[in-house]
Amino acid sequence: MSHSVQTTLDTKKSFWFFIGPAFLVSVGYMDPGNWATSIEAGSRYGYDLLWVITLASLIAILMQLLSAKLGIATGKNLAQLIRTENPGKGGTFLLSTAALAMVATDLAEFLGVAVALNLLFDIPLVFAIFLTIFDVLLILWLERFGFRWVEMTILAFVATIGLGYVVELWLAQPQWADVAQAMIIPNATIMNTTALFIAMGILGATVMPHNLYLHSHQVMTRQEVAGNAENSRKRFYKMMKWDTVLALVAAWLVNSAILIMASAAFHEKGLLITDIDEAYKTLGPLLGEAAALTFAIALLASGIASSTTGTLAGQIVFESFFKKRRINIFKIRVYIRLATMIPAAIAIMLSAKPLSLLVLSQVILSMQLPFAVIPLVRMTSNPMLMGDLVNDAKTKITAWAATSIIVALNIWLLVMLAIDAFK
């Protein structure tokens, strides 16, 4: 075999070896929290908020690229660096807000699993929630065979979700000309307080803080093979760019498909759907039982996969609080799950509409986002920390502009809610 052919084959093999970390992360961008916000957005406002998903996805791609670059350049994840770069109360505060985000994330994700189990097998919601503890066991079991098995399993779940929505769109028959326009052209709908609340939920469900912590950690699973030389690190980051863009474009398409389906199936028929279980029960009579079953199976895949990655991210943040002690990984994962499971079970028993917690959890994530994004942009712009992978001027401007949008939308929502409260 000639040298040139051998080089081509090695390059191809290397490319596929590096694909995986961002796909593991991407499932968080199509988790049940996204389903809740996109279903309500589509059924309430039609295609009008579709551009918000596009904007949020573009910001997500940028921030995940910075997260990957941070891990590659430093060999540490975002939580570790927040602790080392902010050793006092500032670091503790930032990591505490991250822990709150993990709770909100886990709440949405295991609620999705519980709802899917309830819809598919008629298991009462409270009992279904406690069955989600097996997500932790799934992680531990798969890790015995190497982390690549975790990534491939999550990728299979992502494929299941994507295929499910191909079927849903085929059955719903949306107005594609309207879809194309709404995807890229903003409109005045967001000026409505409810629409802004939902838009913030979409932002929080798309640019998720836990994914920034997880991605900076996951890229290090390839670090040993990639090497630490300057050329090796640059090639490594180039591969991670491909991984990130491919994975998050797929997530953008799935997110968009959820809203498009809700608009075509519900809004165009004058139906307002605000809960996932209500969407399932309505899809059957409207589009047939195949649509309802596909919806529930995709929801189960989404919930299990995103719950798995959410628990991994929670572990990363939790470990940063105990950097000088050996900790039991199994206990951490169980404690993280119980910390969100028990309050959620109580809320479900006391609330008439417990699934409204899904949209609220995504707004909480959006509120926490600046506390993860600002340190990320600041650190990736620090040449002493990043070396040759430091943000260039164009990236800095874009990253700070995106951060400003996130902060401005959060402030806007708080002002709008305050105005409504005093009316």
Secondary structure by P-SEA (a helix, b strand, c coil): ccaaaaaaaaaaaaaaaaccaaaaaacccccaaaaaaaaaaaaaccccaaaaaaaaaaaaaaaaaaaaaaaaaccccaaaaaaaacccaaaaaaaaaaaaaaaaaaaaaaaaaaaaaaaaccccaaaaaaaccaaaaaaaaaacccaaaaaaaaaaaaaaaaaaaaaaaaaaccaaaaaaaaacccccccccaaaaaaaaaaaaacccaaaaaaaaaaaacccccccccaaaaaaaaaaaaaaaaaaaaaaaaaaaaaaaaaaaaccccccccccaaaaaaaaaaaccaaaaaaaaaaaaaaaaaaaaaaaaaaaaaaaaacccccccaaaaaaaaaaaaaaaaaaaaaccccccaaaaaaaaaaaaaaaaaaaaaaaaaacccccccccccaaaaaaaaaaaaaaaaaaaaaaaaaaaaaac
